[in-house]
Amino acid sequence: MTLAVLLPFLAIAAVAGYFQTVTGFGLGMIVMGATSGLEVAPVASVAAVVSLMTLANSAVALPGKLGHLDPRVTAATIAGILPAIVAGVLLLDYLSGSAASVVRVALGLVVIYGGVSLVLRPRQHDTLSSRKSFFVSGVLSGLFGGLFGIAGPPVIYQCYRQPMPLVAIRNMLILLFAATSGVRTLFVALRGQLDAEILTLTAWAIPVVALATYAGRRWPPPLSALAMRRLAFVTLVAIGAGLIASELY
């Protein structure tokens, strides 16, 4: 692994770790989208690294923050996530061997969806959605998480339309991403797919993500929630569109 590969990867990881800490999402989408667009490493390898990075981010961001969460809807969402992760990993294995371009275009669409869902959110509900609704969003997120290490868009959409404080939404999202990443990493490890490249990238990325996460907690940007959503929209749509364009043209 050369510095020409490692340094861009770490720079992307640092930006993504800070971004996720101040918004509650974005680490996986930014790292997967940007590194795939630059062809830093195979999608399957980066997805495994993203899962491990997300665990590091969550370990720094979550302590002392779980008291804001609703345990019933959180449990229902995780129950939907867990089985779908396995299906997503197996589907990625199949597509990586037979349709790599399809994987990259699908990843670009998921990243764009993540950005668009931020600005086209429906009005907040007056009451909390049912646990079944959270379960379904968990299934969809688990599938995305298994495929790309990105569990974000469905649960982001689900959580942001709930009548919950912003701090509760942000911390619930980080917890759900941690659960997705933990289960995905365990499943991949049991299949013997955590190779030297993945472990090397992770060993370098985790301290960078941890420092970026601390910086996000200590020095958040002086932006309103609306401004943060707009920034996230522009960033994710640009990354996703660039990834799709690189495959189609």
C-alpha positions as CSV (number, residue, x, y, z in Angstrom):
1,M,0.0,0.0,0.0
2,T,1.6,3.3,-1.1
3,L,1.3,6.8,0.4
4,A,-0.5,7.8,-2.8
5,V,-3.3,5.5,-1.8
6,L,-3.1,5.8,2.0
7,L,-3.0,9.6,2.4
8,P,-6.1,10.4,0.3
9,F,-7.9,7.7,2.1
10,L,-7.0,9.1,5.5
11,A,-7.9,12.6,4.4
12,I,-11.4,11.4,3.3
13,A,-11.8,9.5,6.5
14,A,-11.0,12.5,8.7
15,V,-13.5,14.7,6.8
16,A,-16.1,11.9,7.1
17,G,-15.6,11.3,10.8
18,Y,-16.0,15.0,11.6
19,F,-19.0,15.3,9.4
20,Q,-20.8,12.3,11.0
21,T,-20.1,13.6,14.5
22,V,-21.8,17.0,13.8
23,T,-24.7,15.6,11.8
24,G,-25.2,12.0,13.0
25,F,-24.5,10.5,9.5
26,G,-22.3,10.7,6.5
27,L,-19.1,8.8,7.4
28,G,-20.0,5.7,5.3
29,M,-21.5,7.6,2.4
30,I,-18.6,10.0,2.1
31,V,-15.8,7.4,2.5
32,M,-17.5,4.8,0.2
33,G,-18.5,7.4,-2.5
34,A,-15.2,9.3,-2.5
35,T,-12.8,6.3,-2.4
36,S,-14.8,4.4,-5.0
37,G,-14.8,7.4,-7.3
38,L,-11.0,7.7,-6.9
39,E,-10.6,3.9,-7.2
40,V,-8.6,3.8,-4.0
41,A,-9.6,0.2,-3.2
42,P,-12.4,-2.4,-4.1
43,V,-15.9,-1.6,-2.9
44,A,-16.0,-4.7,-0.7
45,S,-12.7,-3.9,1.0
46,V,-13.7,-0.3,1.7
47,A,-17.1,-1.4,3.0
48,A,-15.4,-3.6,5.6
49,V,-13.1,-0.7,6.6
50,V,-16.0,1.7,6.8
51,S,-17.8,-0.7,9.2
52,L,-14.7,-0.7,11.5
53,M,-14.3,3.1,11.2
54,T,-18.0,3.5,12.2
55,L,-17.4,1.5,15.3
56,A,-14.5,3.7,16.3
57,N,-16.6,6.9,15.6
58,S,-19.4,5.6,17.7
59,A,-17.2,4.6,20.6
60,V,-16.1,8.2,20.9
61,A,-19.4,9.9,20.1
62,L,-21.9,7.9,22.1
63,P,-20.7,7.7,25.8
64,G,-23.2,9.4,28.0
65,K,-25.6,10.1,25.2
66,L,-27.9,7.1,25.2
67,G,-30.4,8.5,27.8
68,H,-32.1,10.5,25.0
69,L,-33.2,7.3,23.1
70,D,-36.6,5.6,23.0
71,P,-35.7,1.9,23.7
72,R,-38.8,0.5,22.0
73,V,-38.3,2.0,18.6
74,T,-34.6,1.6,18.8
75,A,-34.9,-2.1,19.5
76,A,-37.5,-2.5,16.6
77,T,-35.1,-0.8,14.2
78,I,-32.2,-3.0,15.2
79,A,-34.3,-6.1,14.9
80,G,-34.9,-5.2,11.3
81,I,-31.3,-4.3,10.6
82,L,-29.7,-7.5,11.8
83,P,-31.0,-10.2,9.4
84,A,-30.9,-7.9,6.4
85,I,-27.1,-7.3,6.9
86,V,-26.4,-10.9,6.1
87,A,-28.4,-10.7,2.8
88,G,-26.6,-7.5,1.8
89,V,-23.1,-9.0,2.3
90,L,-24.0,-12.1,0.3
91,L,-25.5,-10.0,-2.5
92,L,-22.3,-7.8,-2.6
93,D,-20.2,-11.0,-2.9
94,Y,-22.2,-12.1,-5.9
95,L,-22.3,-8.7,-7.6
96,S,-18.6,-7.9,-7.0
97,G,-17.7,-11.0,-9.0
98,S,-20.1,-10.6,-11.9
99,A,-21.2,-6.9,-12.1
100,A,-18.7,-4.5,-10.5
101,S,-20.0,-1.5,-12.6
102,V,-23.5,-2.2,-11.3
103,V,-22.2,-2.1,-7.7
104,R,-20.6,1.3,-8.3
105,V,-23.6,2.8,-10.0
106,A,-25.9,1.4,-7.2
107,L,-23.5,2.9,-4.6
108,G,-23.7,6.3,-6.4
109,L,-27.5,6.1,-6.4
110,V,-27.6,5.3,-2.7
111,V,-25.3,8.2,-1.9
112,I,-27.5,10.6,-3.9
113,Y,-30.6,9.2,-2.2
114,G,-28.9,10.0,1.1
115,G,-28.4,13.6,0.1
116,V,-31.8,14.1,-1.4
117,S,-33.6,12.6,1.6
118,L,-32.2,15.4,3.7
119,V,-33.9,18.2,1.8
120,L,-37.1,16.4,0.7
121,R,-38.0,15.3,4.2
122,P,-41.7,15.1,4.9
123,R,-43.2,17.2,7.7
124,Q,-42.6,15.8,11.2
125,H,-45.3,13.6,12.5
126,D,-47.3,14.7,15.5
127,T,-46.9,11.3,17.1
128,L,-44.1,8.7,17.0
129,S,-44.4,6.1,14.2
130,S,-45.2,2.5,15.0
131,R,-42.5,0.0,15.8
132,K,-43.4,-1.8,12.6
133,S,-42.5,1.3,10.6
134,F,-39.1,1.4,12.4
135,F,-38.6,-2.3,11.7
136,V,-39.2,-1.8,8.0
137,S,-36.7,1.1,7.9
138,G,-34.3,-1.2,9.7
139,V,-34.6,-3.9,7.1
140,L,-33.9,-1.5,4.3
141,S,-31.0,0.0,6.2
142,G,-29.6,-3.4,7.0
143,L,-29.6,-4.3,3.3
144,F,-27.7,-1.1,2.4
145,G,-25.4,-1.7,5.3
146,G,-24.6,-5.2,4.2
147,L,-24.0,-4.1,0.6
148,F,-21.9,-1.0,1.1
149,G,-21.3,-0.5,4.9
150,I,-23.8,2.4,4.6
151,A,-26.9,2.0,6.6
152,G,-27.9,5.6,6.4
153,P,-30.7,6.8,4.0
154,P,-33.7,4.7,5.2
155,V,-33.2,5.3,8.9
156,I,-32.2,8.9,8.3
157,Y,-35.5,9.5,6.5
158,Q,-37.4,7.6,9.2
159,C,-35.8,9.3,12.2
160,Y,-36.0,12.9,10.9
161,R,-39.7,12.8,10.5
162,Q,-40.3,11.8,14.1
163,P,-41.3,14.3,16.8
164,M,-38.0,13.8,18.6
165,P,-35.4,16.3,19.7
166,L,-32.5,16.7,17.3
167,V,-30.0,15.4,19.8
168,A,-32.1,12.2,20.2
169,I,-32.2,11.7,16.4
170,R,-28.5,12.2,16.0
171,N,-27.5,9.8,18.8
172,M,-30.1,7.2,17.7
173,L,-28.6,7.3,14.2
174,I,-25.1,6.8,15.5
175,L,-26.2,3.9,17.6
176,L,-28.0,2.2,14.7
177,F,-24.9,2.7,12.5
178,A,-22.8,1.1,15.3
179,A,-25.1,-1.9,15.5
180,T,-25.0,-2.3,11.7
181,S,-21.2,-2.0,11.6
182,G,-20.7,-4.4,14.5
183,V,-22.8,-7.2,13.0
184,R,-21.4,-6.7,9.5
185,T,-17.9,-6.9,10.8
186,L,-18.6,-10.0,12.8
187,F,-20.2,-11.7,9.8
188,V,-17.3,-10.8,7.5
189,A,-14.7,-11.9,10.0
190,L,-16.5,-15.3,10.5
191,R,-16.2,-15.8,6.7
192,G,-12.5,-15.1,6.8
193,Q,-12.7,-11.9,4.7
194,L,-10.9,-9.5,6.9
195,D,-7.7,-9.6,4.9
196,A,-4.4,-7.7,5.5
197,E,-5.4,-4.7,3.3
198,I,-8.6,-4.2,5.2
199,L,-6.8,-4.4,8.6
200,T,-4.0,-2.1,7.5
201,L,-6.3,0.6,6.2
202,T,-8.4,0.3,9.4
203,A,-5.3,0.5,11.7
204,W,-4.4,3.8,10.1
205,A,-8.0,5.1,9.8
206,I,-9.3,4.5,13.3
207,P,-7.0,7.0,15.1
208,V,-7.7,9.6,12.4
209,V,-11.5,9.1,12.7
210,A,-11.3,9.2,16.5
211,L,-9.4,12.5,16.4
212,A,-11.8,13.9,13.8
213,T,-14.7,12.8,16.0
214,Y,-13.3,14.5,19.1
215,A,-12.8,17.7,17.0
216,G,-16.5,17.5,15.9
217,R,-17.6,17.2,19.5
218,R,-15.3,19.9,20.7
219,W,-15.5,22.4,17.8
220,P,-18.8,21.9,15.9
221,P,-19.3,24.3,13.0
222,P,-21.4,27.5,13.7
223,L,-24.1,26.5,11.3
224,S,-27.9,26.1,11.8
225,A,-29.5,22.7,11.3
226,L,-30.9,23.9,7.9
227,A,-27.5,25.0,6.8
228,M,-26.0,21.6,7.8
229,R,-28.7,19.8,5.8
230,R,-28.0,21.9,2.7
231,L,-24.2,21.3,3.0
232,A,-24.8,17.6,3.4
233,F,-27.1,17.6,0.4
234,V,-24.6,19.3,-1.9
235,T,-21.7,17.1,-0.7
236,L,-23.5,13.7,-1.1
237,V,-25.2,14.5,-4.4
238,A,-21.8,15.7,-5.9
239,I,-20.1,12.5,-4.7
240,G,-22.8,10.2,-5.9
241,A,-23.2,11.9,-9.3
242,G,-19.4,11.8,-9.8
243,L,-19.4,8.1,-9.1
244,I,-22.2,7.3,-11.5
245,A,-20.7,9.5,-14.2
246,S,-17.3,7.7,-13.9
247,E,-19.0,4.5,-14.8
248,L,-21.4,5.7,-17.5
249,Y,-19.0,8.0,-19.5
